[in-house]
Amino acid sequence: MFTKLSSGYKIASPGLILSLLCFFLPWVLQSCGNQPLQEYSGLQLALGNGGGENGYNGNPFVLLTFVAIFIILYFAIQSSRRASLTARDGYGVLGTSALVLLFLFQQYITTPDEGVNREVLPGLWGYVLGWLLALIGGVVNIVQRRK
């Protein structure tokens, strides 16, 4: 099936699989105020750690970035079955990837608020790299579709 994929999906699919794996790795060391740094994976940032007032409640947008991986992989499977590219295969992948990357940069890679200590770990960089590959794959799908 991998040989039937468009060139764009041949770039995006491995990137999304990398993001899928990195979602479960540690993303950040973070603390508020004088508390000790705690390690959070993408899963923990999405769902929270279950603590009431003192705990982290999770971020539904992180969970949406994870769900988007499966949606784009589904697009890749459908594209290989059709043996053609639609606008969704180019602009949908490009737009989704751009939104995910904007969110990740705004939320975790920019300078944190005052009183928040954050250290970015390799899991988040791998997740971002995977989404960058998906973004490039979306651009390649657009170019390939126009030919």
C-alpha atoms as one frame of an Amber mdcrd trajectory, in Angstrom:
protein
   0.000   0.000   0.000   2.901   2.402   0.690   3.876   2.370  -3.000   0.387
   3.650  -3.985   0.702   6.679  -1.706   1.300  10.092  -3.222   4.726  11.638
  -2.721   3.223  14.004  -0.163   1.798  11.191   1.931   5.107   9.329   1.648
   6.609  12.309   3.476   3.689  12.989   5.840   2.947   9.412   6.957   6.347
   8.689   8.563   6.189  12.122  10.188   2.777  11.378  11.658   3.961   7.995
  12.909   6.914   9.769  14.559   4.448  12.198  16.168   2.301   9.292  17.315
   5.271   7.708  19.085   6.528  10.999  20.529   3.094  11.793  21.967   3.789
   9.270  24.728   7.327  10.513  25.465   8.117  13.309  27.946   7.433  16.731
  26.409   8.198  19.248  29.126   9.511  19.689  32.630   7.256  22.311  34.162
   6.514  23.899  37.510   4.663  26.872  38.881   6.256  29.097  41.497   8.572
  27.292  43.898   7.229  23.823  43.227   9.644  21.188  41.884   9.754  20.554
  38.140   7.413  17.786  36.997   7.735  15.805  33.787   4.702  15.735  31.486
   4.198  13.629  28.377   1.831  14.607  25.573  -0.739  12.202  27.000  -0.503
  13.792  30.448  -0.779  17.275  28.960  -3.868  16.189  27.012  -5.706  14.354
  29.787  -4.230  15.884  32.948  -2.953  14.108  36.016  -6.277  13.812  37.785
  -5.478  16.175  40.638  -8.335  18.463  41.655  -7.289  21.949  42.733  -3.559
  21.303  42.837  -3.372  19.063  39.778  -3.267  19.726  36.081  -6.651  19.270
  34.393  -5.389  18.690  30.857  -5.676  20.577  27.606  -8.271  19.408  25.077
  -6.337  21.042  22.219  -3.379  18.711  22.832  -5.821  15.815  22.584  -7.150
  17.239  19.304  -3.619  17.293  17.861  -3.386  13.588  18.663  -6.756  12.849
  17.035  -5.655  14.833  13.957  -2.852  12.308  13.398  -5.392   9.545  12.857
  -7.571  11.716  10.630  -4.683  12.534   8.298  -3.543   8.900   8.240  -7.120
   7.997   7.292  -6.915  10.556   4.449  -3.721   8.844   3.268  -5.401   5.424
   3.208  -8.407   6.805   1.323  -6.137   8.570  -1.165  -4.239   5.360  -1.890
  -7.508   3.496  -2.439  -8.776   6.181  -4.841  -5.366   6.485  -6.494  -5.982
  10.238  -6.778  -5.597  13.381  -4.711  -8.423  15.682  -3.657  -8.258  19.214
  -2.274  -8.573  17.677   1.199  -5.341  15.750   0.634  -3.433  18.962   0.014
  -5.127  21.863   1.724  -6.617  19.767   4.530  -3.261  18.279   5.489  -1.496
  21.632   5.097  -4.099  23.533   7.135  -4.313  20.940   9.891  -0.531  20.738
  10.191  -0.180  24.515  10.285  -2.821  24.848  13.020  -1.227  22.106  15.121
   2.221  23.679  14.779   0.919  27.152  15.636  -0.756  25.771  18.745   2.337
  23.830  19.840   4.652  26.793  19.368   2.284  29.186  21.125   1.593  26.838
  24.010   4.912  25.140  24.754   7.838  26.636  22.856   7.354  30.352  23.494
   8.529  31.933  26.736   6.206  30.837  29.570   4.278  33.242  31.780   5.943
  34.783  34.793   6.275  32.304  37.649   6.166  29.295  35.328   9.345  27.324
  34.771   9.461  25.164  31.665  12.076  23.039  29.983  11.247  21.504  26.591
  12.227  17.830  26.260  13.008  15.723  23.152   9.509  14.197  22.979   7.985
  17.572  22.083  10.703  18.274  19.497  10.014  14.885  17.884   6.286  15.651
  17.855   6.941  19.026  16.192   9.310  17.424  13.648   6.627  14.888  12.728
   4.084  17.656  12.170   6.601  19.633  10.107   6.951  16.589   7.851   3.151
  16.432   7.590   3.116  20.121   6.622   5.708  19.488   3.900   3.678  16.493
   2.742   0.602  18.702   2.419   2.519  21.167   0.247   3.818  18.309  -1.926
   0.253  16.983  -2.311  -0.915  20.418  -3.502   1.908  20.653  -6.031   1.372
  17.060  -7.206  -2.390  17.580  -7.562  -1.890  20.652  -9.761   0.225  18.729
 -12.279
